């Protein structure tokens, strides 16, 4: 077995070629093409995350402002919440990019420090907690670049660093593959849902004397070959118009402060909007587990945050208590998968309603669920669609559950590998 003695606790700056901030880019400097501007919201905990519309600067602006181009192997560190100090190692080729001033760009000395190891070290909970304690500022807290440079890094011999990175990286690759497949399944199911139940493509094809694309005869026979007028305009003949709250049940959560913990052995993490966004219950408040079972969330449940940014997500973060400002959505007259895609279809409308509110945190009301109306197909067609969309929806949930388990395992390994509690056999060492 390899000895896990540290070379030393070394200042981060002494292990790097450079630590610099990103560029100060004003709105007037931005355009629609050129160098991608990676903003602080794009920096996730160990990953890149897409967040809204991409922004760019032109080649001319890049030269004029003497911007720093992001390179493969750089570690980008967010100097502001949430959490402060989260890091992403750019370990793949990316389009020409720069980053914003509140993101530190670290170029490691490759003879002393593995970039991926640094990223994992910075994203470890104890490190993030330490960085949070170093934040300064009143209105907008951030860590100074100088304080980041002064962080002490526990450094092993390079082969051990690389082996730790490989072990954790393999888990991350599996999680990424699961997430990619999960998204593909979602996209396929969403496409079918929209084509069949929103755009009525099979009906329109039959009206034109054509066979619906990619559909067997038995399924095609379940679609009408005519439309009829309704309050929504023309819909397939024989379909009904129903409000969204008849399609699904929308159960609002509870004010969990009214359910204090009285038995430390019977508690549940409180699932709020923050937990929904994160997909886990880390740092969640706790409440009594003695709740009506309908308010207890389980994997596979559909959650809809009806205030703030408004999101509709499948939950796979483990059991929890449903907090107010969240709906648990379950199919009422139709399957859960239909309730999920139907609610997501109306999400842009709901967000527009919420954005028009005078309050700082916009929201929708139950009446808006009644006002959202859609055409509902025949029972036979729903049963047929369930044999097609249902399995992909179920597989997506399984993939999300597996990714959550892998993520939890990675997070349990990370501090044990870095601290030396888990030792690596000699034959596993990276060359």
Buried (B, 14 or more C-beta within 10 A) or exposed (E): EBEBEEEEEBEBBBBBEEBEBBBEBEEEBBBEEBBBBBBBEBBBBBBBEEEEEBBBBBEEBBEEBEBBEBEEBBBBBBBBBEBBBBBBBBBEEBEEBBBBEBBBBBBBEEEBBBBBBBBBBBBBEEBBEBBBEBBEEEEEBBBBBEBBBEBEBBBBBBBBBBBBBBBBBEBBEBBEEBBEBBEEBBEEBBEBBEBBBEEBBBBBBBBEEEEBEEBEEEBBEBBBBEBEEBEEEBBBEEBEEBBBBBBBBBBBBBEBEEBEBEEEEEBBBBBBBBBBEBBBBEEBBBBBBEBEEEBBBEBBBBBBBBBBEBBBBBBBBBBBBBBBBBBBBBBBBBBBBBBBBBBBBBEEEBBEBBEEEEEEEBBBEEEBBEBBBBBBBBEEBBEBBBEBBBEBBBEBBBBBBBBBEBBEEBBEBBBEBBEBEBEBEEEEBBE
